Amino acid sequence: MNAPAPGNTASPGRPSLNVLRLCIIGGSPGHPGGLEAFCERALEAFRLHATDVVVAHFPTEAAYVGQRGFGAMRRCAAGLIGRRRDYDVAWVHVSSLAECLFVPLARLLGWRVLVTPHLGATSRQETRGLIRRLRLALMGRAHGVGLLFAGQDAEISLPSKLPRRVIGTFLPSEAFALETAPPVPGRPLHLIHAARFSEAKGTFLMLDLCARLREAHVPFSARLIGRADDATMAEIARRIAAARMSDQVTITDWLDAKGIAATLRDADVLVHLSSIDSFPLIVLEALAAGTLPIVRPMSGSLSMVRKFGGFCAGQTEGDSGITADPVSEAFAWLTAADLAELRREGSAAAERTRAAYSWPGVVAKARAALADVCRGSR
């Protein structure tokens, strides 16, 4: 839990008509991912760009409760109950059904509640009827919904009576500090894949794409950044060896935000052929770094590519709209592209992305959504 910034003009427990007392609820620090990064960046952004807001972050520890038990989650809830007089409004971020329980808890504590879903159309909370109905009932206790991107409400079901606003997301601060890298004359195509390695995240499709490039004698290098269980790591190593790509494909453990930003800046193309991510932050971070992404047609990824640049590998196969062979389409796009032009397009995409997701701009949208829930009559 993080204490409010010392520069704020009021302290918790002292209501003020001019000060919003906000607690950001969500995330499991022991299992860092996109939701946890969002909450950390939101806290920092509010402290920098909303000095009239008293703000703190309370994790939920709701990740993997089926394996870990509810002990840590109960302690987080008890911490909130102990601070019930210190805040007026809660911004609850939910990625699991267990995390949704914090919405009615915040209501019971007397707070106005804005809820933001971090899930997509392939989530169990959307595809399984009973779980979806429970999620909607719990989320429906909020006063409003803050969306991660325009069109998210078309991808997943949301409580019909709640007002909605598009807020967006927070890029890492490093995305604004780094300039896009100047092209290195004569350097071949450089690909990157950064994820929790798995079939669903597109890791094996990345390796298939690299194998196709090698078979076609296309000069390239590739870097995989992340980690996985032993079986997945063994399969990755087996595929690299089978395709004789050890001189072109390297694997690196997960990096901190600064390391990821610098590595993305050094690449030409991010290969993110995930079939499960609704709004992958890594794709947006790549665009901000001047690296064009290749994605599959998930709603959030597709919205990024259409707005800022990159390539979507297929939108025609089955009810999901996901192509059965995204590797072939990605291969065709890469081999038809002019590398110098790709790099110029990447630089232009970086400018557009940074402008669209500036921290002051996203904070202003969040403030508008929070103002809506504070004014509401429910």
C-alpha positions in Angstrom: 0.0 0.0 0.0 1.3 3.4 -0.9 0.7 6.6 1.2 -0.6 9.8 -0.4 1.9 12.1 -1.9 3.2 14.7 0.6 2.5 17.5 -1.8 -1.2 17.0 -1.6 -3.1 19.8 0.2 -5.3 17.7 2.4 -4.7 14.6 4.5 -6.9 11.5 4.7 -9.7 11.8 7.3 -10.2 15.5 6.6 -12.9 16.0 4.0 -12.6 19.0 1.8 -14.9 20.3 -0.9 -11.9 21.1 -3.1 -10.0 17.8 -2.6 -10.9 14.4 -4.0 -9.9 11.6 -1.7 -9.3 8.6 -4.1 -8.2 5.0 -3.4 -7.2 3.0 -6.4 -8.0 -0.7 -5.8 -6.6 -3.6 -7.7 -3.7 -5.8 -8.6 -1.6 -8.6 -7.0 2.0 -7.4 -6.5 3.2 -10.9 -6.2 2.0 -11.7 -9.7 2.9 -8.5 -11.7 1.3 -8.0 -15.1 -0.6 -5.3 -17.0 -3.2 -4.6 -14.3 -0.5 -4.1 -11.7 1.4 -1.8 -14.0 -1.7 0.2 -14.7 -2.4 0.8 -11.0 1.2 1.8 -10.2 1.3 4.2 -13.1 -2.1 5.6 -12.3 -0.9 6.4 -8.8 2.2 8.1 -10.0 0.3 10.0 -12.7 -2.3 11.4 -10.3 0.4 12.5 -7.9 2.2 14.4 -10.6 -0.7 15.8 -12.5 -3.6 16.1 -10.0 -2.2 17.7 -6.9 -5.7 18.4 -5.6 -6.3 14.7 -5.3 -5.3 12.7 -2.2 -4.6 9.3 -3.7 -3.4 5.8 -2.5 -3.3 2.4 -3.9 -4.6 -0.8 -2.3 -3.9 -4.1 -3.9 -6.5 -6.9 -3.8 -4.2 -10.0 -4.0 -7.0 -11.6 -5.9 -4.9 -13.3 -8.6 -4.9 -17.1 -8.5 -7.0 -17.3 -5.3 -8.1 -20.8 -6.2 -4.4 -21.9 -5.8 -3.3 -19.5 -3.1 -6.4 -19.3 -0.9 -8.2 -16.2 0.3 -5.9 -15.2 3.2 -4.0 -12.4 1.4 -7.2 -11.1 -0.2 -9.0 -11.0 3.2 -6.0 -9.0 4.6 -6.3 -6.5 1.8 -10.1 -6.1 2.4 -9.4 -5.6 6.1 -6.9 -2.9 5.3 -9.6 -1.1 3.2 -12.1 -1.4 6.0 -9.6 0.1 8.4 -9.3 3.2 6.1 -13.0 3.6 5.3 -13.1 7.1 6.7 -10.1 8.3 4.7 -11.5 8.2 1.1 -14.6 9.4 -0.7 -14.3 7.5 -4.0 -12.8 4.2 -5.1 -11.5 3.3 -8.6 -11.7 -0.5 -8.6 -9.8 -2.5 -11.3 -11.1 -6.0 -11.9 -9.5 -8.9 -13.9 -11.1 -11.8 -12.0 -14.4 -12.7 -10.4 -12.8 -12.6 -7.0 -11.5 -9.0 -7.6 -15.1 -8.0 -8.5 -16.0 -8.6 -4.8 -14.2 -5.3 -4.0 -16.9 -3.3 -5.8 -19.7 -4.1 -3.3 -17.2 -3.9 -0.5 -16.4 -0.3 -1.5 -20.1 0.5 -1.7 -20.5 -0.9 1.9 -17.8 1.4 3.0 -19.8 4.3 1.8 -17.6 5.3 -1.2 -18.7 6.2 -4.7 -17.2 3.6 -7.1 -15.8 3.6 -10.6 -15.0 0.2 -12.0 -12.6 -0.6 -14.9 -12.6 -4.2 -16.3 -9.3 -5.6 -17.4 -10.6 -8.6 -19.4 -11.5 -9.5 -22.9 -14.0 -11.6 -25.0 -12.1 -14.8 -24.4 -12.0 -14.5 -20.6 -13.9 -17.1 -18.6 -15.8 -14.2 -17.1 -17.3 -13.5 -20.5 -17.6 -16.9 -22.1 -19.1 -18.8 -19.1 -22.7 -17.8 -18.5 -22.9 -18.2 -14.7 -19.6 -16.5 -14.1 -20.5 -13.7 -16.5 -23.8 -13.2 -14.7 -22.1 -13.1 -11.3 -19.5 -10.6 -12.6 -22.2 -8.3 -14.0 -24.1 -8.4 -10.7 -21.0 -7.5 -8.7 -19.8 -4.8 -11.2 -23.4 -3.5 -11.3 -22.9 -2.2 -7.7 -20.6 0.5 -9.0 -21.7 4.0 -10.0 -19.9 4.0 -13.4 -17.5 2.2 -15.7 -14.1 3.5 -17.0 -13.1 1.8 -20.3 -9.6 1.1 -21.4 -10.4 1.8 -25.0 -13.2 2.8 -27.3 -15.1 -0.3 -28.3 -14.3 -2.3 -25.1 -18.0 -2.2 -24.3 -18.7 -4.0 -27.6 -16.2 -6.7 -26.8 -17.5 -7.6 -23.3 -20.8 -7.4 -21.5 -21.2 -4.6 -18.9 -23.9 -3.6 -16.5 -26.4 -1.9 -18.8 -27.5 0.9 -16.5 -24.0 2.2 -15.6 -22.7 5.3 -17.3 -19.5 4.7 -19.3 -16.5 6.8 -20.2 -13.3 5.9 -22.1 -10.3 6.7 -20.0 -7.5 4.9 -21.8 -4.3 3.6 -20.1 -1.0 4.8 -18.8 2.2 4.3 -20.7 5.3 3.8 -18.6 7.1 7.1 -17.9 10.1 5.7 -19.8 8.1 5.8 -23.0 8.1 9.6 -22.9 11.7 9.9 -21.8 13.3 8.0 -24.7 13.6 9.3 -28.3 13.1 6.8 -31.1 16.4 5.2 -32.1 18.1 6.4 -35.3 18.2 3.6 -37.9 21.5 1.6 -38.1 22.6 1.5 -41.8 22.7 -2.1 -43.1 21.2 -3.7 -40.0 18.7 -6.5 -40.8 15.2 -6.7 -39.6 15.0 -7.0 -35.8 12.0 -8.7 -34.2 10.9 -8.8 -30.6 8.4 -10.8 -28.6 7.8 -9.8 -24.9 5.3 -11.8 -22.8 4.7 -14.5 -20.3 5.7 -17.2 -22.8 2.8 -19.5 -23.8 0.9 -20.9 -26.8 -2.0 -18.5 -26.1 0.4 -15.5 -26.0 1.7 -16.3 -29.4 5.2 -17.4 -28.4 5.3 -20.5 -30.6 3.8 -18.5 -33.5 6.7 -16.1 -33.1 9.1 -19.0 -33.4 7.3 -20.3 -36.5 7.6 -16.9 -38.1 11.3 -16.8 -37.4 11.6 -20.3 -38.9 9.8 -19.1 -42.1 12.1 -16.1 -42.4 15.2 -18.3 -42.0 13.9 -20.8 -44.6 13.4 -18.0 -47.0 16.9 -16.6 -46.3 15.5 -13.3 -45.1 18.2 -11.6 -42.9 16.8 -11.0 -39.4 17.5 -11.2 -35.7 14.9 -11.9 -33.0 14.7 -11.6 -29.2 12.2 -13.2 -26.9 11.8 -11.5 -23.5 9.9 -13.2 -20.7 9.6 -16.4 -18.8 7.5 -19.5 -18.5 7.3 -22.9 -16.8 9.9 -25.5 -17.4 7.9 -27.4 -20.0 7.3 -24.3 -22.1 10.9 -23.2 -21.9 12.0 -26.6 -23.0 9.7 -26.5 -26.0 11.0 -23.1 -27.0 14.6 -24.4 -26.8 13.6 -27.5 -28.9 12.0 -25.4 -31.6 14.9 -23.0 -31.8 17.3 -26.0 -32.1 15.1 -27.8 -34.7 15.0 -24.7 -36.9 18.8 -24.1 -36.4 18.1 -20.5 -35.3 20.3 -20.3 -32.2 22.5 -17.7 -33.9 19.5 -15.5 -34.7 17.0 -16.0 -31.9 18.0 -15.1 -28.3 16.0 -15.4 -25.0 16.1 -12.9 -22.2 14.4 -13.0 -18.8 11.9 -10.3 -18.1 13.3 -6.7 -17.8 12.2 -3.7 -15.8 10.3 -0.9 -17.4 13.4 1.0 -18.4 15.0 -2.1 -20.0 11.8 -3.0 -21.9 11.5 0.6 -23.2 15.1 0.6 -24.4 14.8 -2.9 -26.0 11.6 -2.0 -27.8 13.2 1.2 -29.1 16.0 -0.9 -30.6 13.6 -3.3 -32.4 11.8 -2.8 -35.8 8.7 -5.0 -35.2 7.0 -6.4 -32.1 5.4 -9.8 -32.9 2.4 -10.2 -30.5 0.2 -12.9 -32.0 -1.7 -13.4 -28.8 -5.2 -14.9 -28.9 -6.1 -13.9 -25.3 -5.1 -10.3 -24.7 -7.9 -7.7 -24.8 -5.8 -4.6 -24.6 -2.1 -5.6 -24.4 0.0 -2.8 -22.9 3.1 -4.2 -24.6 1.7 -3.4 -28.0 1.0 0.2 -27.0 4.5 0.5 -25.4 6.0 -0.8 -28.7 4.2 1.9 -30.7 5.3 4.6 -28.3 8.9 3.3 -28.8 8.6 3.5 -32.5 8.3 -0.2 -33.0 5.5 -1.4 -35.3 3.4 -4.4 -33.9 2.0 -7.4 -35.7 -1.1 -8.5 -33.8 -4.1 -10.8 -34.2 -7.6 -9.2 -34.4 -8.4 -8.9 -30.7 -10.4 -5.7 -30.2 -7.9 -3.7 -28.2 -4.9 -4.7 -30.4 -6.9 -4.0 -33.6 -7.9 -0.5 -32.3 -4.2 0.3 -31.6 -3.0 -0.8 -35.1 -5.8 1.0 -36.9 -5.1 4.2 -35.0 -1.4 4.3 -34.8 0.2 1.8 -37.2 1.3 -1.8 -37.6 -0.3 -4.9 -39.1 -3.2 -7.2 -38.1 -2.7 -10.8 -39.2 -6.1 -11.8 -40.5 -9.7 -11.1 -39.6 -11.6 -13.7 -41.5 -11.5 -17.1 -39.8 -14.5 -18.3 -37.9 -16.7 -16.6 -35.3 -13.7 -15.2 -33.4 -12.4 -13.4 -36.5 -9.0 -14.8 -36.0 -7.1 -16.3 -38.9 -6.1 -19.9 -38.8 -2.6 -19.1 -40.2 -1.5 -15.7 -38.9 2.2 -16.7 -39.5 1.7 -16.8 -43.2 0.1 -13.3 -43.3 2.8 -11.9 -41.0 5.5 -13.4 -43.1 4.0 -12.0 -46.3 3.7 -8.5 -44.7 7.3 -8.5 -43.5 8.8 -9.7 -46.7 6.8 -7.3 -48.8 7.7 -4.3 -46.7 10.6 -1.9 -47.2 12.6 -1.9 -44.0 13.5 1.8 -44.2 9.9 2.7 -44.7 8.9 0.5 -41.7 11.3 2.4 -39.6 9.9 5.7 -40.8 6.4 4.6 -40.1 7.5 3.5 -36.6 8.9 6.9 -35.8 5.6 8.6 -36.9 3.6 6.0 -34.8 5.6 6.9 -31.8 4.7 10.6 -32.0 1.0 9.8 -32.4 0.9 7.3 -29.6 2.8 9.5 -27.1 0.5 12.4 -27.9 -2.7 10.3 -27.5 -1.6 8.8 -24.2 0.1 11.6 -22.4 -0.3 11.3 -18.6 -2.0 14.7 -18.2 -4.5 13.7 -20.8 -5.4 10.3 -19.4 -5.6 11.8 -15.8 -8.0 14.4 -17.2 -10.2 11.6 -18.6 -10.1 9.7 -15.4 -11.0 12.8 -13.4 -14.0 13.3 -15.7 -15.2 9.7 -15.1 -14.7 10.1 -11.3 -16.6 13.3 -11.4 -19.5 11.5 -13.1 -19.7 8.9 -10.4 -19.5 11.5 -7.6 -22.4 13.4 -9.1 -24.5 10.3 -9.7 -27.8 9.7 -7.9 -27.5 5.9 -7.3 
